[in-house]
Each structure stands twice: as C-alpha cells, then as structure tokens.
C-alpha cells in the first residue's frame, strides 16, 4: 500500500482560510454508498434518523501559540512557542528558534505570563510556567492566540475571530492544540433541532495534538507510526453507544478524532468499554470498523493519515470518486472548509 495511492491534486484556491457563516451554511457532500449528492450542513435535519447517535468530541482548543522574548544583558530576541501537551512539570512545546534557547532561560510572553526552559531536546523543549491552574489559564487566554493549522497560518495570522471560529459550541475540556473541525459546523440551534427529532448525542474527549498535521514520510504506509493523543470515554458514554447499537441505531462520530477514540475503546465484539489513556490507533484500508456506521468529516490533505482513514471506511476507489466530485464542484477544503457525510452502505 503506497503513499502515492492517497495523493490528489488540489487547487490552491479551494483551501479555506475562514469558515462559512453561519456555521450550518457550509456545504455538505452526502455519500451514501455509490451515490453522491450536494447538500448543506443544515440539511442534516432531513438526513439523520430518530435513534441515530452522534458522537461529539468535546475537547477545547487552547490558545497555544505564544509570542515572547528572551533577554541576555541588553540583547532582546523574539521567540515563538507552540504548546503541545502538559507534562508532570510544565508543558512540552515547539520553539522558534529552538537552537538558541538555553536551559534555565526565561521567556516572557506578557506582564502576567513567563516560563523558564526546564528541558530541551533536538526537536522540542519543556517550559516551566510560573503560574498554574486557573491563573495560568487566564494568563494564557490573554497572551496566546489560536494555533491555526500550518496551511492557514501560512496565508494569514490568527486573530480574535479565530477564538470563536476555531472552537466548537460544545467545547468543555481544555487540552487540544487543534480543533475537531467537523464539529465546527454545528450551532446550538441545529443541535437542538436534531435532538427534538430524536437524534441522540454522546460526548467523548480526545485532545487533538499538533501531530495531526505531521506528514507521512514512508512510502509503505503500513510502516507509519502514528502520534499519540490522550482521550477518555466515560462509562456513561460507552453505555449510551452500546444501547444505540443494540437498538439498531447508527453510531456516527462527528470527526475523525471521535471515530479514532471510540474505535480504540471498542472490543473485537464491537462492545464499547470505558477507556482513558493515549491512543495511537492508525486506521488504513483493510481495517475492520467495530462501532462506526458512518462518519461526518471535512476534506483532508493529500497523502495524510486521515485520507487513509476515510479510504478504509468507504473504499479507495469510492473516496477517489468523492474527492474528484468535491474538487470539480468547488467544495472548500481542510479545517475551515466544507464537510461530508460518509455512509459506507446505503
């Protein structure tokens, strides 16, 4: 299975740098088996059935990108930091420039927020912040900006609008440095209308890491090693999903992060169990899905692990057809782009 099998040509103009407004006005490519139709996210009210269960990732994106300075005598230099994950002491982070930073050196981000370099490797470092808990969260909210994906950050800087746009309306548990972007299409009104129709919801938590943007560098994709991300499926969440499966309803994760988490928590018999820890599950063609009946997801980067995931769900030829249709019809791609609902067997 070659990396080139998951490549395609994407016109630069189809990369979205801002989301649709309102959120539910984004286009939705509905793929039911071999059938493709062009809809909008607000049409989900007509597509989902009573008894369907949507699985939502309620992670909350941190304003994880920080601009600071370090000072040596009279020399002041700028430093860009991207927080990756909390450690027992401090945060693991990326830094530009990393090479010039020294152990013990202090980086100041604002009057309230500063950190010292506690550890350093060839690729990243660990920062020990002076503040903790709610004080740290408040100072980070003031000093940090949203960590937009590289393909957006290359086109424009993050701004205050991204604090709303790059966060789901049901974000509850801080820890992600990238958004579960399929979920960005929902607003409170659509969620309520779906609930009134009889569609059920289950929330899980997977803190999306910066590794989600790492490229696949091996030609034989089966040898690729996935990054690990922390997640939790509560006992109540597992029971809700199991009850839907027993009743014959469809389990539909909203986003690949929710899908990867529930597949990690499921046994070989398809029964979901309470689960907490790090998952590095890698889903590519040949994978046998345990609990997922369909998937709502945005359009992914060429040669990415997420292209491999949707190819596993729908089949490689079918995904090529779906993406070809999306490009011809001018769908907007990636994190702020349009969405799709992939139903393998209609």
DRENRO-517958 format. One record per residue (C-alpha): residue number from 1; residue in one letter; y, x, z. Coordinates in steps of 0.05 Angstrom, whole numbers, plus 5000, padded with zeros to 4 digits. Layout:
N
n:NUM; res:a; north:Y; east:X; up:Z
...
//
This chain:
346
n:1; res:x; north:5000; east:5000; up:5000
n:2; res:x; north:5062; east:5037; up:4974
n:3; res:x; north:5133; east:5034; up:4999
n:4; res:x; north:5156; east:5021; up:4928
n:5; res:x; north:5117; east:4955; up:4929
n:6; res:x; north:5172; east:4928; up:4973
n:7; res:x; north:5232; east:4952; up:4934
n:8; res:x; north:5280; east:4910; up:4892
n:9; res:x; north:5349; east:4917; up:4861
n:10; res:x; north:5404; east:4881; up:4899
n:11; res:x; north:5474; east:4875; up:4870
n:12; res:x; north:5525; east:4904; up:4919
n:13; res:x; north:5566; east:4840; up:4915
n:14; res:x; north:5511; east:4799; up:4948
n:15; res:x; north:5516; east:4837; up:5015
n:16; res:x; north:5554; east:4791; up:5062
n:17; res:x; north:5607; east:4821; up:5107
n:18; res:x; north:5627; east:4755; up:5140
n:19; res:x; north:5585; east:4694; up:5157
n:20; res:x; north:5592; east:4625; up:5127
n:21; res:x; north:5637; east:4577; up:5164
n:22; res:x; north:5617; east:4531; up:5194
n:23; res:x; north:5552; east:4565; up:5212
n:24; res:x; north:5509; east:4508; up:5186
n:25; res:x; north:5542; east:4510; up:5117
n:26; res:x; north:5503; east:4573; up:5098
n:27; res:x; north:5454; east:4564; up:5041
n:28; res:x; north:5380; east:4557; up:5056
n:29; res:x; north:5325; east:4575; up:5007
n:30; res:x; north:5266; east:4530; up:5023
n:31; res:x; north:5200; east:4559; up:5001
n:32; res:x; north:5141; east:4511; up:5010
n:33; res:x; north:5081; east:4546; up:4982
n:34; res:x; north:5098; east:4559; up:4909
n:35; res:x; north:5157; east:4510; up:4908
n:36; res:x; north:5228; east:4535; up:4917
n:37; res:x; north:5289; east:4490; up:4929
n:38; res:x; north:5361; east:4506; up:4943
n:39; res:x; north:5387; east:4473; up:5007
n:40; res:x; north:5435; east:4487; up:5064
n:41; res:x; north:5422; east:4501; up:5137
n:42; res:x; north:5448; east:4432; up:5157
n:43; res:x; north:5391; east:4403; up:5115
n:44; res:x; north:5342; east:4427; up:5168
n:45; res:x; north:5352; east:4360; up:5200
n:46; res:x; north:5315; east:4330; up:5140
n:47; res:x; north:5263; east:4386; up:5134
n:48; res:x; north:5237; east:4395; up:5205
n:49; res:x; north:5190; east:4342; up:5233
n:50; res:x; north:5184; east:4310; up:5302
n:51; res:x; north:5135; east:4353; up:5340
n:52; res:x; north:5156; east:4418; up:5306
n:53; res:x; north:5174; east:4473; up:5356
n:54; res:x; north:5228; east:4524; up:5340
n:55; res:x; north:5222; east:4589; up:5378
n:56; res:x; north:5290; east:4619; up:5393
n:57; res:x; north:5307; east:4690; up:5415
n:58; res:x; north:5359; east:4683; up:5470
n:59; res:x; north:5378; east:4756; up:5474
n:60; res:x; north:5452; east:4772; up:5480
n:61; res:x; north:5485; east:4827; up:5439
n:62; res:x; north:5523; east:4878; up:5478
n:63; res:x; north:5590; east:4905; up:5452
n:64; res:x; north:5551; east:4970; up:5448
n:65; res:x; north:5597; east:5012; up:5404
n:66; res:x; north:5648; east:5053; up:5443
n:67; res:x; north:5704; east:5099; up:5421
n:68; res:x; north:5722; east:5151; up:5473
n:69; res:x; north:5750; east:5221; up:5484
n:70; res:x; north:5727; east:5285; up:5518
n:71; res:x; north:5776; east:5336; up:5543
n:72; res:x; north:5769; east:5412; up:5552
n:73; res:x; north:5832; east:5442; up:5580
n:74; res:x; north:5886; east:5418; up:5532
n:75; res:x; north:5839; east:5401; up:5475
n:76; res:x; north:5821; east:5328; up:5467
n:77; res:x; north:5767; east:5306; up:5418
n:78; res:x; north:5744; east:5237; up:5397
n:79; res:x; north:5672; east:5214; up:5410
n:80; res:x; north:5636; east:5153; up:5382
n:81; res:x; north:5580; east:5124; up:5423
n:82; res:x; north:5528; east:5071; up:5407
n:83; res:x; north:5488; east:5048; up:5467
n:84; res:x; north:5414; east:5039; up:5452
n:85; res:x; north:5377; east:5019; up:5516
n:86; res:x; north:5384; east:5022; up:5592
n:87; res:x; north:5347; east:5077; up:5629
n:88; res:x; north:5330; east:5083; up:5703
n:89; res:x; north:5396; east:5120; up:5709
n:90; res:x; north:5447; east:5107; up:5655
n:91; res:x; north:5439; east:5089; up:5581
n:92; res:x; north:5406; east:5123; up:5523
n:93; res:x; north:5456; east:5128; up:5467
n:94; res:x; north:5474; east:5157; up:5400
n:95; res:x; north:5536; east:5201; up:5395
n:96; res:x; north:5581; east:5228; up:5341
n:97; res:x; north:5589; east:5286; up:5345
n:98; res:x; north:5526; east:5297; up:5387
n:99; res:x; north:5520; east:5373; up:5378
n:100; res:x; north:5587; east:5389; up:5411
n:101; res:x; north:5576; east:5349; up:5474
n:102; res:x; north:5554; east:5387; up:5536
n:103; res:x; north:5513; east:5367; up:5597
n:104; res:x; north:5558; east:5341; up:5652
n:105; res:x; north:5617; east:5329; up:5606
n:106; res:x; north:5657; east:5266; up:5619
n:107; res:x; north:5673; east:5217; up:5563
n:108; res:x; north:5729; east:5167; up:5577
n:109; res:x; north:5729; east:5100; up:5540
n:110; res:x; north:5784; east:5063; up:5578
n:111; res:x; north:5820; east:5065; up:5644
n:112; res:x; north:5761; east:5030; up:5676
n:113; res:x; north:5702; east:5058; up:5637
n:114; res:x; north:5677; east:5130; up:5634
n:115; res:x; north:5610; east:5165; up:5634
n:116; res:x; north:5580; east:5235; up:5640
n:117; res:x; north:5527; east:5266; up:5596
n:118; res:x; north:5464; east:5266; up:5640
n:119; res:x; north:5412; east:5287; up:5588
n:120; res:x; north:5413; east:5309; up:5516
n:121; res:x; north:5362; east:5317; up:5461
n:122; res:x; north:5367; east:5335; up:5387
n:123; res:x; north:5375; east:5262; up:5369
n:124; res:x; north:5408; east:5225; up:5427
n:125; res:x; north:5433; east:5231; up:5498
n:126; res:x; north:5434; east:5194; up:5564
n:127; res:x; north:5501; east:5173; up:5594
n:128; res:x; north:5511; east:5160; up:5668
n:129; res:x; north:5567; east:5109; up:5677
n:130; res:x; north:5609; east:5106; up:5739
n:131; res:x; north:5604; east:5031; up:5742
n:132; res:x; north:5542; east:4987; up:5749
n:133; res:x; north:5525; east:4913; up:5750
n:134; res:x; north:5579; east:4862; up:5737
n:135; res:x; north:5633; east:4915; up:5740
n:136; res:x; north:5600; east:4954; up:5684
n:137; res:x; north:5591; east:4890; up:5642
n:138; res:x; north:5664; east:4871; up:5649
n:139; res:x; north:5689; east:4941; up:5631
n:140; res:x; north:5642; east:4945; up:5572
n:141; res:x; north:5666; east:4878; up:5547
n:142; res:x; north:5737; east:4904; up:5547
n:143; res:x; north:5724; east:4972; up:5516
n:144; res:x; north:5666; east:4960; up:5469
n:145; res:x; north:5661; east:4929; up:5401
n:146; res:x; north:5602; east:4894; up:5368
n:147; res:x; north:5552; east:4942; up:5337
n:148; res:x; north:5553; east:4915; up:5266
n:149; res:x; north:5496; east:4937; up:5221
n:150; res:x; north:5509; east:5001; up:5180
n:151; res:x; north:5515; east:4963; up:5114
n:152; res:x; north:5573; east:4921; up:5143
n:153; res:x; north:5604; east:4977; up:5184
n:154; res:x; north:5609; east:5019; up:5121
n:155; res:x; north:5653; east:4965; up:5090
n:156; res:x; north:5697; east:4945; up:5149
n:157; res:x; north:5708; east:4957; up:5223
n:158; res:x; north:5685; east:4907; up:5275
n:159; res:x; north:5739; east:4861; up:5302
n:160; res:x; north:5748; east:4806; up:5353
n:161; res:x; north:5719; east:4753; up:5307
n:162; res:x; north:5652; east:4790; up:5308
n:163; res:x; north:5647; east:4778; up:5383
n:164; res:x; north:5634; east:4705; up:5365
n:165; res:x; north:5604; east:4712; up:5296
n:166; res:x; north:5551; east:4764; up:5316
n:167; res:x; north:5526; east:4724; up:5376
n:168; res:x; north:5481; east:4663; up:5377
n:169; res:x; north:5505; east:4600; up:5413
n:170; res:x; north:5444; east:4605; up:5459
n:171; res:x; north:5451; east:4679; up:5477
n:172; res:x; north:5435; east:4686; up:5552
n:173; res:x; north:5404; east:4753; up:5569
n:174; res:x; north:5444; east:4816; up:5553
n:175; res:x; north:5408; east:4876; up:5524
n:176; res:x; north:5408; east:4874; up:5448
n:177; res:x; north:5446; east:4922; up:5403
n:178; res:x; north:5433; east:4879; up:5341
n:179; res:x; north:5433; east:4804; up:5333
n:180; res:x; north:5373; east:4759; up:5318
n:181; res:x; north:5411; east:4740; up:5255
n:182; res:x; north:5371; east:4679; up:5231
n:183; res:x; north:5394; east:4645; up:5295
n:184; res:x; north:5467; east:4656; up:5278
n:185; res:x; north:5463; east:4595; up:5232
n:186; res:x; north:5455; east:4545; up:5289
n:187; res:x; north:5511; east:4510; up:5326
n:188; res:x; north:5508; east:4462; up:5385
n:189; res:x; north:5514; east:4400; up:5341
n:190; res:x; north:5454; east:4418; up:5297
n:191; res:x; north:5412; east:4437; up:5357
n:192; res:x; north:5427; east:4370; up:5389
n:193; res:x; north:5413; east:4331; up:5325
n:194; res:x; north:5346; east:4366; up:5317
n:195; res:x; north:5328; east:4351; up:5390
n:196; res:x; north:5347; east:4278; up:5380
n:197; res:x; north:5299; east:4276; up:5321
n:198; res:x; north:5241; east:4301; up:5364
n:199; res:x; north:5242; east:4375; up:5346
n:200; res:x; north:5225; east:4418; up:5407
n:201; res:x; north:5253; east:4486; up:5427
n:202; res:x; north:5225; east:4544; up:5465
n:203; res:x; north:5267; east:4605; up:5484
n:204; res:x; north:5238; east:4675; up:5488
n:205; res:x; north:5274; east:4742; up:5497
n:206; res:x; north:5268; east:4804; up:5453
n:207; res:x; north:5324; east:4855; up:5460
n:208; res:x; north:5334; east:4877; up:5388
n:209; res:x; north:5344; east:4953; up:5384
n:210; res:x; north:5380; east:4998; up:5335
n:211; res:x; north:5312; east:5018; up:5309
n:212; res:x; north:5311; east:4953; up:5269
n:213; res:x; north:5356; east:4989; up:5218
n:214; res:x; north:5314; east:5053; up:5213
n:215; res:x; north:5287; east:5065; up:5143
n:216; res:x; north:5214; east:5072; up:5127
n:217; res:x; north:5203; east:5144; up:5106
n:218; res:x; north:5129; east:5146; up:5089
n:219; res:x; north:5102; east:5126; up:5021
n:220; res:x; north:5037; east:5098; up:5051
n:221; res:x; north:5068; east:5042; up:5093
n:222; res:x; north:5006; east:5033; up:5136
n:223; res:x; north:5022; east:5100; up:5169
n:224; res:x; north:5093; east:5079; up:5190
n:225; res:x; north:5106; east:5077; up:5265
n:226; res:x; north:5149; east:5020; up:5290
n:227; res:x; north:5204; east:5027; up:5342
n:228; res:x; north:5190; east:4993; up:5408
n:229; res:x; north:5232; east:4935; up:5435
n:230; res:x; north:5229; east:4901; up:5503
n:231; res:x; north:5212; east:4828; up:5506
n:232; res:x; north:5189; east:4771; up:5551
n:233; res:x; north:5150; east:4707; up:5541
n:234; res:x; north:5151; east:4666; up:5605
n:235; res:x; north:5092; east:4624; up:5629
n:236; res:x; north:5132; east:4561; up:5613
n:237; res:x; north:5147; east:4585; up:5542
n:238; res:x; north:5074; east:4602; up:5530
n:239; res:x; north:5052; east:4534; up:5556
n:240; res:x; north:5101; east:4497; up:5510
n:241; res:x; north:5078; east:4534; up:5448
n:242; res:x; north:5005; east:4524; up:5465
n:243; res:x; north:5017; east:4449; up:5476
n:244; res:x; north:5050; east:4443; up:5408
n:245; res:x; north:4991; east:4477; up:5374
n:246; res:x; north:4942; east:4431; up:5409
n:247; res:x; north:4982; east:4371; up:5387
n:248; res:x; north:4982; east:4393; up:5315
n:249; res:x; north:5056; east:4410; up:5311
n:250; res:x; north:5083; east:4470; up:5274
n:251; res:x; north:5106; east:4533; up:5311
n:252; res:x; north:5167; east:4560; up:5274
n:253; res:x; north:5200; east:4623; up:5300
n:254; res:x; north:5274; east:4629; up:5282
n:255; res:x; north:5278; east:4702; up:5261
n:256; res:x; north:5230; east:4760; up:5255
n:257; res:x; north:5245; east:4782; up:5326
n:258; res:x; north:5219; east:4716; up:5355
n:259; res:x; north:5159; east:4720; up:5308
n:260; res:x; north:5141; east:4791; up:5327
n:261; res:x; north:5145; east:4773; up:5401
n:262; res:x; north:5101; east:4712; up:5400
n:263; res:x; north:5050; east:4747; up:5356
n:264; res:x; north:5050; east:4804; up:5407
n:265; res:x; north:5037; east:4754; up:5463
n:266; res:x; north:4981; east:4716; up:5428
n:267; res:x; north:4907; east:4728; up:5437
n:268; res:x; north:4859; east:4733; up:5379
n:269; res:x; north:4843; east:4659; up:5390
n:270; res:x; north:4916; east:4640; up:5378
n:271; res:x; north:4929; east:4623; up:5451
n:272; res:x; north:4996; east:4649; up:5476
n:273; res:x; north:4998; east:4683; up:5544
n:274; res:x; north:5057; east:4702; up:5589
n:275; res:x; north:5079; east:4770; up:5568
n:276; res:x; north:5130; east:4823; up:5586
n:277; res:x; north:5139; east:4894; up:5561
n:278; res:x; north:5152; east:4934; up:5499
n:279; res:x; north:5124; east:4915; up:5432
n:280; res:x; north:5118; east:4959; up:5371
n:281; res:x; north:5078; east:4909; up:5330
n:282; res:x; north:5080; east:4925; up:5256
n:283; res:x; north:5065; east:4866; up:5210
n:284; res:x; north:5050; east:4880; up:5137
n:285; res:x; north:5006; east:4848; up:5084
n:286; res:x; north:4936; east:4837; up:5109
n:287; res:x; north:4959; east:4816; up:5178
n:288; res:x; north:4928; east:4752; up:5204
n:289; res:x; north:4980; east:4709; up:5238
n:290; res:x; north:4958; east:4679; up:5304
n:291; res:x; north:5011; east:4627; up:5323
n:292; res:x; north:5064; east:4627; up:5268
n:293; res:x; north:5063; east:4568; up:5219
n:294; res:x; north:5129; east:4581; up:5184
n:295; res:x; north:5190; east:4626; up:5192
n:296; res:x; north:5265; east:4617; up:5186
n:297; res:x; north:5296; east:4684; up:5167
n:298; res:x; north:5353; east:4717; up:5130
n:299; res:x; north:5343; east:4760; up:5068
n:300; res:x; north:5322; east:4831; up:5084
n:301; res:x; north:5335; east:4902; up:5060
n:302; res:x; north:5292; east:4932; up:5005
n:303; res:x; north:5234; east:4975; up:5029
n:304; res:x; north:5244; east:4952; up:5101
n:305; res:x; north:5190; east:4933; up:5152
n:306; res:x; north:5219; east:4862; up:5150
n:307; res:x; north:5205; east:4857; up:5076
n:308; res:x; north:5133; east:4876; up:5093
n:309; res:x; north:5131; east:4822; up:5147
n:310; res:x; north:5153; east:4765; up:5101
n:311; res:x; north:5106; east:4792; up:5048
n:312; res:x; north:5050; east:4786; up:5098
n:313; res:x; north:5069; east:4714; up:5112
n:314; res:x; north:5079; east:4689; up:5041
n:315; res:x; north:5042; east:4740; up:4998
n:316; res:x; north:5073; east:4797; up:4959
n:317; res:x; north:5078; east:4762; up:4892
n:318; res:x; north:5108; east:4699; up:4923
n:319; res:x; north:5161; east:4739; up:4961
n:320; res:x; north:5180; east:4776; up:4897
n:321; res:x; north:5190; east:4708; up:4864
n:322; res:x; north:5230; east:4682; up:4924
n:323; res:x; north:5276; east:4743; up:4925
n:324; res:x; north:5284; east:4742; up:4850
n:325; res:x; north:5307; east:4669; up:4855
n:326; res:x; north:5355; east:4686; up:4912
n:327; res:x; north:5387; east:4742; up:4872
n:328; res:x; north:5394; east:4700; up:4809
n:329; res:x; north:5425; east:4643; up:4848
n:330; res:x; north:5474; east:4687; up:4885
n:331; res:x; north:5448; east:4680; up:4956
n:332; res:x; north:5484; east:4725; up:5006
n:333; res:x; north:5440; east:4778; up:5038
n:334; res:x; north:5428; east:4811; up:5105
n:335; res:x; north:5455; east:4798; up:5175
n:336; res:x; north:5515; east:4754; up:5157
n:337; res:x; north:5482; east:4725; up:5096
n:338; res:x; north:5445; east:4661; up:5078
n:339; res:x; north:5377; east:4641; up:5104
n:340; res:x; north:5309; east:4620; up:5082
n:341; res:x; north:5254; east:4576; up:5110
n:342; res:x; north:5186; east:4604; up:5090
n:343; res:x; north:5127; east:4557; up:5096
n:344; res:x; north:5063; east:4590; up:5071
n:345; res:x; north:5020; east:4529; up:5058
n:346; res:x; north:5057; east:4466; up:5039
//
